[in-house]
Amino acid sequence: MAERFNSLLPDFKEQHPNNETIQQMEPVELVGSANFNPRSMGRAPKLLQTIKMNTLTLADALNIDTGEFEEAGNSGMQVINISQQQEANQEVDVQTTLDLVNHLAMPDSNKEKLREIVHEFEEEAESEDPDESRIRGLIGDAREYSKDVALKLVMVAGKRGIDILDQAQL
């Protein structure tokens, strides 16, 4: 198990270069060498616990719900379930939406187009008499690039009291 964890850790580090938690994780120190020494079996439960805690930390860093994990096999070890609840509030505005655009994994040309859409949205939303159909169109355009950005624009419009729901769709 330790070897498997250690072999996967570099892949996670490569796939998530901006995740500090993952980048700071260290490989699990193997008990003995490649030829497992039966005399070191007393350390095996501690090693398994270390692997489990590292795996849970990794899952938490990736926002994976571990509440539904089940024990594979019957090792006779006591299962410890750890559950956490987190609540995060983030102010949603045009600036946080632009920050999201800057962190998206997409070509720079698409990011630039998305930034233009967000700026057009901002101009229209802040105008004296915002055109709701134009705002809906801009949100639709943003959705072509990123559903997350489009959702943030919907929230910004809602905060500003702009009715973006098409009455015909209700």
TORBA-895739 format. One record per residue (C-alpha): residue in three letters; residue number from 1; x, y, z. Coordinates in steps of 0.02 Angstrom, whole numbers. Example, Ala and Ser with C-alpha at 12.3 -4.5 7.8 and 13.67 -1.06 7.14 Angstrom:
REM TORBA-895739
+------+-------+--------+--------+--------+
| guba | vexmi |      x |      y |      z |
+------+-------+--------+--------+--------+
|  ALA |     1 |    615 |   -225 |    390 |
|  SER |     2 |    684 |    -53 |    357 |
+------+-------+--------+--------+--------+
REM end
This chain:
REM TORBA-895739
+------+-------+--------+--------+--------+
| guba | vexmi |      x |      y |      z |
+------+-------+--------+--------+--------+
|  MET |     1 |      0 |      0 |      0 |
|  ALA |     2 |    141 |    118 |     42 |
|  GLU |     3 |    226 |     84 |   -124 |
|  ARG |     4 |     61 |    117 |   -216 |
|  PHE |     5 |     35 |    281 |   -122 |
|  ASN |     6 |    215 |    334 |   -155 |
|  SER |     7 |    200 |    293 |   -340 |
|  LEU |     8 |     40 |    395 |   -359 |
|  LEU |     9 |     95 |    547 |   -258 |
|  PRO |    10 |    207 |    620 |   -397 |
|  ASP |    11 |     59 |    607 |   -518 |
|  PHE |    12 |    -51 |    707 |   -400 |
|  LYS |    13 |     86 |    836 |   -376 |
|  GLU |    14 |    103 |    854 |   -564 |
|  GLN |    15 |    -85 |    867 |   -593 |
|  HIS |    16 |   -110 |    995 |   -452 |
|  PRO |    17 |     43 |   1109 |   -454 |
|  ASN |    18 |    -49 |   1252 |   -366 |
|  ASN |    19 |   -117 |   1149 |   -222 |
|  GLU |    20 |     -1 |   1184 |    -74 |
|  THR |    21 |    -65 |   1038 |     30 |
|  ILE |    22 |    -26 |    913 |   -108 |
|  GLN |    23 |    141 |    994 |   -149 |
|  GLN |    24 |    196 |    980 |     33 |
|  MET |    25 |    151 |    796 |     51 |
|  GLU |    26 |    297 |    678 |     70 |
|  PRO |    27 |    307 |    495 |     19 |
|  VAL |    28 |    268 |    369 |    156 |
|  GLU |    29 |    424 |    296 |    235 |
|  LEU |    30 |    423 |    112 |    194 |
|  VAL |    31 |    445 |    -17 |    331 |
|  GLY |    32 |    605 |   -113 |    296 |
|  SER |    33 |    661 |   -122 |    117 |
|  ALA |    34 |    594 |   -197 |    -44 |
|  ASN |    35 |    605 |   -365 |     45 |
|  PHE |    36 |    480 |   -340 |    186 |
|  ASN |    37 |    553 |   -397 |    353 |
|  PRO |    38 |    425 |   -497 |    456 |
|  ARG |    39 |    507 |   -435 |    616 |
|  SER |    40 |    448 |   -260 |    574 |
|  MET |    41 |    265 |   -314 |    570 |
|  GLY |    42 |    237 |   -221 |    733 |
|  ARG |    43 |    256 |    -58 |    636 |
|  ALA |    44 |    129 |   -109 |    501 |
|  PRO |    45 |    -26 |    -38 |    590 |
|  LYS |    46 |     63 |    129 |    611 |
|  LEU |    47 |    114 |    127 |    428 |
|  LEU |    48 |    -64 |     88 |    375 |
|  GLN |    49 |   -129 |    229 |    483 |
|  THR |    50 |     -3 |    348 |    405 |
|  ILE |    51 |    -56 |    295 |    231 |
|  LYS |    52 |   -239 |    316 |    277 |
|  MET |    53 |   -211 |    490 |    350 |
|  ASN |    54 |   -110 |    544 |    199 |
|  THR |    55 |   -245 |    477 |     84 |
|  LEU |    56 |   -380 |    571 |    181 |
|  THR |    57 |   -275 |    730 |    175 |
|  LEU |    58 |   -256 |    708 |    -12 |
|  ALA |    59 |   -443 |    678 |    -33 |
|  ASP |    60 |   -481 |    832 |     72 |
|  ALA |    61 |   -362 |    938 |    -33 |
|  LEU |    62 |   -457 |    879 |   -188 |
|  ASN |    63 |   -628 |    909 |   -107 |
|  ILE |    64 |   -674 |    725 |   -117 |
|  ASP |    65 |   -807 |    668 |      5 |
|  THR |    66 |   -733 |    521 |    100 |
|  GLY |    67 |   -891 |    489 |    201 |
|  GLU |    68 |   -947 |    355 |     78 |
|  PHE |    69 |   -782 |    260 |     70 |
|  GLU |    70 |   -799 |     81 |    127 |
|  GLU |    71 |   -667 |    -32 |    199 |
|  ALA |    72 |   -602 |   -150 |     66 |
|  GLY |    73 |   -586 |   -323 |    135 |
|  ASN |    74 |   -589 |   -373 |    316 |
|  SER |    75 |   -422 |   -334 |    394 |
|  GLY |    76 |   -487 |   -337 |    572 |
|  MET |    77 |   -427 |   -159 |    596 |
|  GLN |    78 |   -542 |    -34 |    677 |
|  VAL |    79 |   -614 |     86 |    549 |
|  ILE |    80 |   -604 |    269 |    598 |
|  ASN |    81 |   -719 |    384 |    503 |
|  ILE |    82 |   -673 |    566 |    500 |
|  SER |    83 |   -797 |    690 |    434 |
|  GLN |    84 |   -777 |    875 |    413 |
|  GLN |    85 |   -898 |   1009 |    367 |
|  GLN |    86 |   -835 |   1167 |    290 |
|  GLU |    87 |   -928 |   1323 |    252 |
|  ALA |    88 |   -855 |   1453 |    139 |
|  ASN |    89 |   -927 |   1620 |     94 |
|  GLN |    90 |   -855 |   1712 |    -52 |
|  GLU |    91 |   -908 |   1882 |   -110 |
|  VAL |    92 |   -960 |   1862 |   -291 |
|  ASP |    93 |   -928 |   2013 |   -398 |
|  VAL |    94 |   -850 |   2054 |   -565 |
|  GLN |    95 |   -674 |   2056 |   -493 |
|  THR |    96 |   -687 |   1881 |   -417 |
|  THR |    97 |   -760 |   1823 |   -582 |
|  LEU |    98 |   -610 |   1895 |   -675 |
|  ASP |    99 |   -495 |   1811 |   -548 |
|  LEU |   100 |   -581 |   1646 |   -589 |
|  VAL |   101 |   -553 |   1676 |   -775 |
|  ASN |   102 |   -368 |   1705 |   -743 |
|  HIS |   103 |   -353 |   1536 |   -656 |
|  LEU |   104 |   -447 |   1432 |   -784 |
|  ALA |   105 |   -353 |   1298 |   -879 |
|  MET |   106 |   -387 |   1357 |  -1056 |
|  PRO |   107 |   -293 |   1444 |  -1197 |
|  ASP |   108 |   -251 |   1627 |  -1168 |
|  SER |   109 |   -354 |   1677 |  -1320 |
|  ASN |   110 |   -509 |   1600 |  -1239 |
|  LYS |   111 |   -469 |   1685 |  -1074 |
|  GLU |   112 |   -456 |   1853 |  -1163 |
|  LYS |   113 |   -623 |   1827 |  -1250 |
|  LEU |   114 |   -702 |   1778 |  -1083 |
|  ARG |   115 |   -629 |   1934 |  -1000 |
|  GLU |   116 |   -707 |   2040 |  -1139 |
|  ILE |   117 |   -876 |   1958 |  -1108 |
|  VAL |   118 |   -861 |   1991 |   -920 |
|  HIS |   119 |   -816 |   2174 |   -951 |
|  GLU |   120 |   -963 |   2194 |  -1072 |
|  PHE |   121 |  -1075 |   2113 |   -941 |
|  GLU |   122 |  -1010 |   2235 |   -809 |
|  GLU |   123 |  -1043 |   2387 |   -921 |
|  GLU |   124 |  -1219 |   2329 |   -960 |
|  ALA |   125 |  -1260 |   2281 |   -781 |
|  GLU |   126 |  -1200 |   2449 |   -714 |
|  SER |   127 |  -1292 |   2552 |   -845 |
|  GLU |   128 |  -1443 |   2660 |   -800 |
|  ASP |   129 |  -1565 |   2539 |   -880 |
|  PRO |   130 |  -1483 |   2368 |   -900 |
|  ASP |   131 |  -1545 |   2268 |  -1050 |
|  GLU |   132 |  -1592 |   2100 |   -974 |
|  SER |   133 |  -1593 |   2009 |  -1140 |
|  ARG |   134 |  -1417 |   2073 |  -1180 |
|  ILE |   135 |  -1359 |   2017 |  -1007 |
|  ARG |   136 |  -1437 |   1845 |  -1036 |
|  GLY |   137 |  -1345 |   1838 |  -1203 |
|  LEU |   138 |  -1179 |   1883 |  -1123 |
|  ILE |   139 |  -1205 |   1750 |   -990 |
|  GLY |   140 |  -1242 |   1626 |  -1130 |
|  ASP |   141 |  -1083 |   1679 |  -1219 |
|  ALA |   142 |   -983 |   1656 |  -1058 |
|  ARG |   143 |  -1060 |   1483 |  -1036 |
|  GLU |   144 |   -984 |   1429 |  -1202 |
|  TYR |   145 |   -813 |   1452 |  -1120 |
|  SER |   146 |   -847 |   1413 |   -937 |
|  LYS |   147 |  -1004 |   1361 |   -843 |
|  ASP |   148 |   -924 |   1420 |   -680 |
|  VAL |   149 |   -897 |   1596 |   -748 |
|  ALA |   150 |  -1074 |   1601 |   -817 |
|  LEU |   151 |  -1142 |   1548 |   -647 |
|  LYS |   152 |  -1045 |   1687 |   -561 |
|  LEU |   153 |  -1116 |   1813 |   -685 |
|  VAL |   154 |  -1292 |   1750 |   -646 |
|  MET |   155 |  -1256 |   1778 |   -460 |
|  VAL |   156 |  -1188 |   1953 |   -494 |
|  ALA |   157 |  -1343 |   1996 |   -596 |
|  GLY |   158 |  -1454 |   1930 |   -456 |
|  LYS |   159 |  -1363 |   2033 |   -326 |
|  ARG |   160 |  -1393 |   2187 |   -432 |
|  GLY |   161 |  -1579 |   2149 |   -447 |
|  ILE |   162 |  -1571 |   2110 |   -632 |
|  ASP |   163 |  -1703 |   1983 |   -685 |
|  ILE |   164 |  -1612 |   1867 |   -803 |
|  LEU |   165 |  -1741 |   1729 |   -800 |
|  ASP |   166 |  -1839 |   1721 |   -961 |
|  GLN |   167 |  -2022 |   1722 |   -910 |
|  ALA |   168 |  -2062 |   1605 |  -1056 |
|  GLN |   169 |  -1949 |   1472 |   -977 |
|  LEU |   170 |  -2043 |   1478 |   -812 |
+------+-------+--------+--------+--------+
REM end
